[in-house]
Amino acid sequence: MNPRDVLVVIPARGGSKGLPGKNIKQLGDLPLLGWTAEALHQSKLCESRCILSTDDETIAETGRACGLEVPFLRPANLADDNASSVDVVLHTLNWLAKTHNETPDFILLLQPTSPFRPPEVIDRAWEMLQADENLDAVIGTKAIQRNLNTLFLSNESQYLQPVSTANITTTRRQDSPGLLTPNGALYLVRHQSLRKNGHFFPPATAALPMDAITSLDIDDATDWSMAKAMQKLSWKASPASN
């Protein structure tokens, strides 16, 4: 397995509603997009082909300045609220096959909204997939520090609706099974599996746990404020200063 068999896709559309222009907002020494570019450049997949998929020329210019390949602007129908990350990746794969006759064996999706994802996480995901031929995907996750007995669903009435607690007998958080949720920082999947299943969570998917800081996913102004605070308090100004 060679890093050159991996296609890295960084999706960054221009129409963010939660935080307009977030992908190129300045965070410390770098635009937000630059943090992901730097993490990739410092990882063991630095020789992999990396394509920034965007519909916005300003984002494209910023991406090129960060050393990313931006060979096209994605169509408008893949830049609205209904477009999925899978659609964006498949569009990139189809473009690569049509224009370069290339078909990568693995896809790595890195969202630019996870600025504190370190290169070591990318390396670890690649090592995990190489070590197990039966593994189809590795995804970044974060822990949910709650017992199912303390999680509720909202409904139309004034009463809380408990989440199903089947097979959960303990009421102590520390004794309950580990709960994980995708953090959006990293999705590494075999190409054939993505085509077959149509998503990044095939049956043979392994979790790559990450802490609260490296799991931060910037979606709105509150997340941005948290990111700025974390960046200022960190001993490093940017991923490049490791």
TORKOL-4160 file (C-alpha; in steps of 0.2 Angstrom, whole numbers, padded with zeros to 4 digits, m for minus):
242
<pt num="1" X="0000" Y="0000" Z="0000"/>
<pt num="2" X="0007" Y="0016" Z="m0006"/>
<pt num="3" X="0002" Y="0034" Z="m0001"/>
<pt num="4" X="0001" Y="0038" Z="m0020"/>
<pt num="5" X="m0014" Y="0026" Z="m0020"/>
<pt num="6" X="m0023" Y="0038" Z="m0009"/>
<pt num="7" X="m0034" Y="0052" Z="m0016"/>
<pt num="8" X="m0036" Y="0066" Z="m0003"/>
<pt num="9" X="m0052" Y="0077" Z="m0005"/>
<pt num="10" X="m0054" Y="0093" Z="0005"/>
<pt num="11" X="m0072" Y="0100" Z="0002"/>
<pt num="12" X="m0074" Y="0118" Z="0005"/>
<pt num="13" X="m0090" Y="0127" Z="m0002"/>
<pt num="14" X="m0092" Y="0145" Z="m0002"/>
<pt num="15" X="m0110" Y="0146" Z="0004"/>
<pt num="16" X="m0109" Y="0143" Z="0023"/>
<pt num="17" X="m0124" Y="0150" Z="0032"/>
<pt num="18" X="m0118" Y="0146" Z="0050"/>
<pt num="19" X="m0102" Y="0156" Z="0048"/>
<pt num="20" X="m0100" Y="0165" Z="0031"/>
<pt num="21" X="m0083" Y="0164" Z="0023"/>
<pt num="22" X="m0077" Y="0152" Z="0037"/>
<pt num="23" X="m0065" Y="0142" Z="0026"/>
<pt num="24" X="m0054" Y="0156" Z="0023"/>
<pt num="25" X="m0056" Y="0166" Z="0039"/>
<pt num="26" X="m0039" Y="0169" Z="0047"/>
<pt num="27" X="m0035" Y="0158" Z="0062"/>
<pt num="28" X="m0019" Y="0163" Z="0070"/>
<pt num="29" X="m0005" Y="0162" Z="0056"/>
<pt num="30" X="m0016" Y="0153" Z="0043"/>
<pt num="31" X="m0033" Y="0154" Z="0035"/>
<pt num="32" X="m0044" Y="0140" Z="0042"/>
<pt num="33" X="m0041" Y="0130" Z="0026"/>
<pt num="34" X="m0022" Y="0131" Z="0028"/>
<pt num="35" X="m0023" Y="0121" Z="0045"/>
<pt num="36" X="m0029" Y="0106" Z="0036"/>
<pt num="37" X="m0017" Y="0108" Z="0021"/>
<pt num="38" X="m0002" Y="0110" Z="0034"/>
<pt num="39" X="m0008" Y="0094" Z="0043"/>
<pt num="40" X="m0008" Y="0084" Z="0027"/>
<pt num="41" X="0009" Y="0091" Z="0021"/>
<pt num="42" X="0017" Y="0085" Z="0037"/>
<pt num="43" X="0009" Y="0068" Z="0037"/>
<pt num="44" X="0015" Y="0052" Z="0029"/>
<pt num="45" X="0002" Y="0055" Z="0015"/>
<pt num="46" X="0010" Y="0071" Z="0010"/>
<pt num="47" X="0014" Y="0063" Z="m0007"/>
<pt num="48" X="m0004" Y="0058" Z="m0010"/>
<pt num="49" X="m0014" Y="0068" Z="m0023"/>
<pt num="50" X="m0024" Y="0081" Z="m0014"/>
<pt num="51" X="m0039" Y="0090" Z="m0023"/>
<pt num="52" X="m0048" Y="0105" Z="m0015"/>
<pt num="53" X="m0066" Y="0104" Z="m0021"/>
<pt num="54" X="m0074" Y="0121" Z="m0021"/>
<pt num="55" X="m0087" Y="0131" Z="m0030"/>
<pt num="56" X="m0079" Y="0147" Z="m0025"/>
<pt num="57" X="m0065" Y="0156" Z="m0034"/>
<pt num="58" X="m0059" Y="0165" Z="m0018"/>
<pt num="59" X="m0057" Y="0149" Z="m0009"/>
<pt num="60" X="m0049" Y="0141" Z="m0024"/>
<pt num="61" X="m0036" Y="0155" Z="m0024"/>
<pt num="62" X="m0033" Y="0153" Z="m0005"/>
<pt num="63" X="m0031" Y="0134" Z="m0008"/>
<pt num="64" X="m0018" Y="0136" Z="m0021"/>
<pt num="65" X="m0008" Y="0148" Z="m0010"/>
<pt num="66" X="m0009" Y="0134" Z="0003"/>
<pt num="67" X="m0001" Y="0121" Z="m0009"/>
<pt num="68" X="m0017" Y="0113" Z="m0014"/>
<pt num="69" X="m0022" Y="0107" Z="m0031"/>
<pt num="70" X="m0038" Y="0115" Z="m0037"/>
<pt num="71" X="m0041" Y="0109" Z="m0055"/>
<pt num="72" X="m0059" Y="0113" Z="m0056"/>
<pt num="73" X="m0074" Y="0122" Z="m0048"/>
<pt num="74" X="m0087" Y="0110" Z="m0043"/>
<pt num="75" X="m0105" Y="0113" Z="m0051"/>
<pt num="76" X="m0118" Y="0123" Z="m0041"/>
<pt num="77" X="m0129" Y="0108" Z="m0038"/>
<pt num="78" X="m0115" Y="0100" Z="m0028"/>
<pt num="79" X="m0113" Y="0116" Z="m0018"/>
<pt num="80" X="m0130" Y="0118" Z="m0010"/>
<pt num="81" X="m0137" Y="0112" Z="0007"/>
<pt num="82" X="m0143" Y="0096" Z="m0001"/>
<pt num="83" X="m0126" Y="0090" Z="m0008"/>
<pt num="84" X="m0118" Y="0077" Z="0002"/>
<pt num="85" X="m0099" Y="0074" Z="0005"/>
<pt num="86" X="m0101" Y="0057" Z="m0004"/>
<pt num="87" X="m0108" Y="0067" Z="m0019"/>
<pt num="88" X="m0093" Y="0078" Z="m0019"/>
<pt num="89" X="m0081" Y="0064" Z="m0017"/>
<pt num="90" X="m0089" Y="0054" Z="m0031"/>
<pt num="91" X="m0088" Y="0070" Z="m0043"/>
<pt num="92" X="m0070" Y="0071" Z="m0039"/>
<pt num="93" X="m0067" Y="0053" Z="m0043"/>
<pt num="94" X="m0077" Y="0054" Z="m0059"/>
<pt num="95" X="m0067" Y="0069" Z="m0064"/>
<pt num="96" X="m0050" Y="0060" Z="m0060"/>
<pt num="97" X="m0055" Y="0045" Z="m0070"/>
<pt num="98" X="m0061" Y="0055" Z="m0085"/>
<pt num="99" X="m0047" Y="0067" Z="m0087"/>
<pt num="100" X="m0032" Y="0057" Z="m0080"/>
<pt num="101" X="m0038" Y="0039" Z="m0081"/>
<pt num="102" X="m0034" Y="0037" Z="m0063"/>
<pt num="103" X="m0043" Y="0026" Z="m0050"/>
<pt num="104" X="m0036" Y="0028" Z="m0032"/>
<pt num="105" X="m0038" Y="0013" Z="m0021"/>
<pt num="106" X="m0042" Y="0024" Z="m0005"/>
<pt num="107" X="m0051" Y="0040" Z="m0002"/>
<pt num="108" X="m0046" Y="0052" Z="0012"/>
<pt num="109" X="m0059" Y="0065" Z="0016"/>
<pt num="110" X="m0052" Y="0080" Z="0027"/>
<pt num="111" X="m0065" Y="0094" Z="0031"/>
<pt num="112" X="m0056" Y="0111" Z="0033"/>
<pt num="113" X="m0067" Y="0114" Z="0048"/>
<pt num="114" X="m0057" Y="0103" Z="0059"/>
<pt num="115" X="m0041" Y="0114" Z="0061"/>
<pt num="116" X="m0034" Y="0105" Z="0076"/>
<pt num="117" X="m0033" Y="0088" Z="0068"/>
<pt num="118" X="m0014" Y="0084" Z="0069"/>
<pt num="119" X="m0004" Y="0075" Z="0056"/>
<pt num="120" X="m0002" Y="0061" Z="0068"/>
<pt num="121" X="m0020" Y="0057" Z="0067"/>
<pt num="122" X="m0019" Y="0055" Z="0048"/>
<pt num="123" X="m0004" Y="0044" Z="0050"/>
<pt num="124" X="m0013" Y="0033" Z="0063"/>
<pt num="125" X="m0028" Y="0031" Z="0051"/>
<pt num="126" X="m0017" Y="0026" Z="0037"/>
<pt num="127" X="m0008" Y="0013" Z="0048"/>
<pt num="128" X="m0024" Y="0006" Z="0054"/>
<pt num="129" X="m0031" Y="0003" Z="0037"/>
<pt num="130" X="m0014" Y="m0005" Z="0031"/>
<pt num="131" X="m0013" Y="m0017" Z="0046"/>
<pt num="132" X="m0030" Y="m0025" Z="0043"/>
<pt num="133" X="m0035" Y="m0031" Z="0025"/>
<pt num="134" X="m0053" Y="m0034" Z="0031"/>
<pt num="135" X="m0055" Y="m0016" Z="0037"/>
<pt num="136" X="m0065" Y="m0005" Z="0025"/>
<pt num="137" X="m0064" Y="0012" Z="0033"/>
<pt num="138" X="m0057" Y="0022" Z="0048"/>
<pt num="139" X="m0066" Y="0038" Z="0054"/>
<pt num="140" X="m0062" Y="0051" Z="0067"/>
<pt num="141" X="m0073" Y="0050" Z="0082"/>
<pt num="142" X="m0075" Y="0058" Z="0099"/>
<pt num="143" X="m0083" Y="0051" Z="0115"/>
<pt num="144" X="m0100" Y="0055" Z="0121"/>
<pt num="145" X="m0097" Y="0057" Z="0140"/>
<pt num="146" X="m0115" Y="0052" Z="0145"/>
<pt num="147" X="m0124" Y="0037" Z="0150"/>
<pt num="148" X="m0139" Y="0033" Z="0138"/>
<pt num="149" X="m0150" Y="0034" Z="0153"/>
<pt num="150" X="m0146" Y="0053" Z="0154"/>
<pt num="151" X="m0150" Y="0056" Z="0135"/>
<pt num="152" X="m0167" Y="0062" Z="0129"/>
<pt num="153" X="m0176" Y="0066" Z="0113"/>
<pt num="154" X="m0186" Y="0081" Z="0110"/>
<pt num="155" X="m0204" Y="0079" Z="0105"/>
<pt num="156" X="m0220" Y="0089" Z="0102"/>
<pt num="157" X="m0225" Y="0087" Z="0120"/>
<pt num="158" X="m0218" Y="0095" Z="0135"/>
<pt num="159" X="m0211" Y="0079" Z="0141"/>
<pt num="160" X="m0193" Y="0072" Z="0138"/>
<pt num="161" X="m0193" Y="0056" Z="0128"/>
<pt num="162" X="m0179" Y="0044" Z="0135"/>
<pt num="163" X="m0167" Y="0037" Z="0122"/>
<pt num="164" X="m0168" Y="0018" Z="0121"/>
<pt num="165" X="m0158" Y="0010" Z="0134"/>
<pt num="166" X="m0160" Y="m0008" Z="0129"/>
<pt num="167" X="m0146" Y="m0019" Z="0136"/>
<pt num="168" X="m0139" Y="m0005" Z="0147"/>
<pt num="169" X="m0142" Y="m0010" Z="0165"/>
<pt num="170" X="m0130" Y="0002" Z="0174"/>
<pt num="171" X="m0134" Y="0020" Z="0179"/>
<pt num="172" X="m0116" Y="0025" Z="0182"/>
<pt num="173" X="m0108" Y="0034" Z="0167"/>
<pt num="174" X="m0091" Y="0026" Z="0170"/>
<pt num="175" X="m0098" Y="0009" Z="0170"/>
<pt num="176" X="m0108" Y="0011" Z="0153"/>
<pt num="177" X="m0102" Y="0005" Z="0136"/>
<pt num="178" X="m0091" Y="0018" Z="0127"/>
<pt num="179" X="m0101" Y="0029" Z="0116"/>
<pt num="180" X="m0093" Y="0037" Z="0101"/>
<pt num="181" X="m0099" Y="0049" Z="0087"/>
<pt num="182" X="m0091" Y="0054" Z="0071"/>
<pt num="183" X="m0082" Y="0071" Z="0074"/>
<pt num="184" X="m0080" Y="0075" Z="0055"/>
<pt num="185" X="m0061" Y="0077" Z="0056"/>
<pt num="186" X="m0056" Y="0062" Z="0045"/>
<pt num="187" X="m0064" Y="0049" Z="0034"/>
<pt num="188" X="m0052" Y="0036" Z="0026"/>
<pt num="189" X="m0061" Y="0023" Z="0016"/>
<pt num="190" X="m0057" Y="0010" Z="0002"/>
<pt num="191" X="m0063" Y="0016" Z="m0015"/>
<pt num="192" X="m0073" Y="0000" Z="m0019"/>
<pt num="193" X="m0082" Y="0001" Z="m0002"/>
<pt num="194" X="m0087" Y="0019" Z="m0005"/>
<pt num="195" X="m0094" Y="0014" Z="m0022"/>
<pt num="196" X="m0103" Y="m0001" Z="m0015"/>
<pt num="197" X="m0110" Y="0006" Z="0001"/>
<pt num="198" X="m0113" Y="0024" Z="m0005"/>
<pt num="199" X="m0107" Y="0031" Z="0012"/>
<pt num="200" X="m0092" Y="0032" Z="0023"/>
<pt num="201" X="m0098" Y="0020" Z="0036"/>
<pt num="202" X="m0097" Y="0002" Z="0029"/>
<pt num="203" X="m0099" Y="m0012" Z="0041"/>
<pt num="204" X="m0080" Y="m0015" Z="0044"/>
<pt num="205" X="m0077" Y="0003" Z="0050"/>
<pt num="206" X="m0064" Y="0006" Z="0064"/>
<pt num="207" X="m0065" Y="0021" Z="0076"/>
<pt num="208" X="m0050" Y="0033" Z="0078"/>
<pt num="209" X="m0054" Y="0042" Z="0095"/>
<pt num="210" X="m0049" Y="0060" Z="0096"/>
<pt num="211" X="m0050" Y="0072" Z="0111"/>
<pt num="212" X="m0061" Y="0087" Z="0112"/>
<pt num="213" X="m0049" Y="0099" Z="0105"/>
<pt num="214" X="m0043" Y="0089" Z="0090"/>
<pt num="215" X="m0062" Y="0085" Z="0087"/>
<pt num="216" X="m0067" Y="0103" Z="0086"/>
<pt num="217" X="m0078" Y="0105" Z="0071"/>
<pt num="218" X="m0081" Y="0124" Z="0066"/>
<pt num="219" X="m0099" Y="0126" Z="0061"/>
<pt num="220" X="m0105" Y="0143" Z="0068"/>
<pt num="221" X="m0099" Y="0159" Z="0077"/>
<pt num="222" X="m0098" Y="0150" Z="0094"/>
<pt num="223" X="m0087" Y="0136" Z="0087"/>
<pt num="224" X="m0076" Y="0150" Z="0079"/>
<pt num="225" X="m0074" Y="0159" Z="0096"/>
<pt num="226" X="m0069" Y="0142" Z="0104"/>
<pt num="227" X="m0056" Y="0139" Z="0090"/>
<pt num="228" X="m0048" Y="0156" Z="0092"/>
<pt num="229" X="m0047" Y="0154" Z="0111"/>
<pt num="230" X="m0039" Y="0137" Z="0109"/>
<pt num="231" X="m0027" Y="0144" Z="0096"/>
<pt num="232" X="m0021" Y="0158" Z="0107"/>
<pt num="233" X="m0019" Y="0147" Z="0123"/>
<pt num="234" X="m0010" Y="0133" Z="0113"/>
<pt num="235" X="0009" Y="0133" Z="0114"/>
<pt num="236" X="0010" Y="0132" Z="0095"/>
<pt num="237" X="0004" Y="0146" Z="0084"/>
<pt num="238" X="0000" Y="0134" Z="0070"/>
<pt num="239" X="0002" Y="0116" Z="0065"/>
<pt num="240" X="0018" Y="0121" Z="0055"/>
<pt num="241" X="0027" Y="0125" Z="0072"/>
<pt num="242" X="0028" Y="0107" Z="0078"/>
